[in-house]
Amino acid sequence: MSESLTGKELELLRFMKEHGFPVFHHSNLFRRDVEFGIRDYFREKTGEEIRPVKFSKLAEEVLKNLEKEGKIQPRFHDTWMIDIPEFAPVAKKEDNEGKE
């Protein structure tokens, strides 16, 4: 597996969300979460460990690409806001049948 995530940024965010990372529309995205998400992604997809220097470099690439595409906006140092409606929490419908 290539150690590039260019073009797979949304796949990575979906993976992170599925694995318990707080990835929601209009929530904060932290560099460290992206780094650990990349580490876990490569562990699961390849069975290999990648070094912190490498997942840090990949996180920089992923964040730069997402920002360039307008999918995240910078907020603070190493913090971005996610602007991807796909990740909006889905409200649960309440079953009001038979209730008054």
C-alpha positions in Angstrom: 0.0 0.0 0.0 1.3 3.4 -0.9 2.0 5.7 2.0 0.2 8.6 0.4 -3.4 9.6 1.3 -3.8 12.1 -1.5 -7.3 11.6 -2.8 -8.2 9.4 0.2 -8.8 12.2 2.7 -12.6 11.6 3.1 -12.0 7.9 3.3 -9.6 8.6 6.2 -12.2 10.8 8.0 -14.9 8.1 7.5 -12.5 5.6 9.0 -11.8 7.9 11.9 -15.5 8.4 12.6 -16.2 4.7 12.4 -13.4 4.1 14.9 -14.6 6.5 17.5 -12.8 9.7 16.6 -14.9 12.8 17.1 -15.5 13.6 13.4 -18.6 15.7 13.0 -19.8 18.6 10.7 -18.9 21.9 12.3 -16.8 20.2 15.1 -13.1 20.8 15.7 -10.5 18.6 14.1 -7.2 18.4 15.9 -3.9 17.6 14.2 -3.1 15.0 16.8 -6.4 13.2 16.2 -5.6 13.1 12.4 -2.1 11.7 13.2 -3.5 8.9 15.4 -6.2 8.3 12.8 -3.6 7.8 10.1 -1.6 5.5 12.4 -4.7 3.4 13.1 -5.7 3.5 9.4 -2.3 2.1 8.3 -2.3 -0.6 11.1 -5.7 -1.8 9.9 -5.2 -1.5 6.2 -1.6 -2.8 5.9 -0.9 -4.5 9.3 2.2 -2.3 9.5 3.3 0.3 11.9 4.3 3.7 10.5 6.7 5.9 12.5 5.5 9.1 14.2 7.6 11.2 11.8 5.8 9.6 8.8 2.2 9.9 10.2 2.9 13.5 11.2 4.0 14.3 7.6 1.0 12.5 6.2 -1.3 14.4 8.6 0.2 17.7 7.3 -0.5 16.6 3.7 -4.1 15.5 4.5 -4.9 18.7 6.4 -3.4 20.9 3.7 -5.5 19.1 1.0 -8.7 19.3 3.0 -8.2 23.0 3.7 -7.5 23.6 0.0 -10.7 21.8 -0.9 -12.7 24.0 1.6 -13.6 20.9 3.7 -11.9 22.3 6.8 -11.3 25.8 8.0 -8.4 26.8 10.3 -9.5 27.9 13.8 -6.5 27.9 16.1 -3.0 26.4 16.1 -3.3 22.8 15.0 -7.1 23.0 15.0 -9.6 23.2 12.1 -13.4 23.2 11.9 -14.9 20.4 9.7 -17.2 21.7 7.0 -18.5 18.5 5.5 -22.3 18.0 5.7 -21.9 14.3 5.3 -20.6 14.2 8.9 -23.6 16.0 10.4 -25.1 14.1 13.2 -28.4 12.5 12.3 -31.2 13.4 14.6 -33.2 10.4 15.8 -36.9 10.5 15.0 -39.1 9.9 18.0 -42.0 7.4 17.6 -45.0 9.4 18.7 -47.6 7.0 17.5 -50.1 6.1 20.2 -48.8 8.9 22.5 -50.8 11.9 23.4 
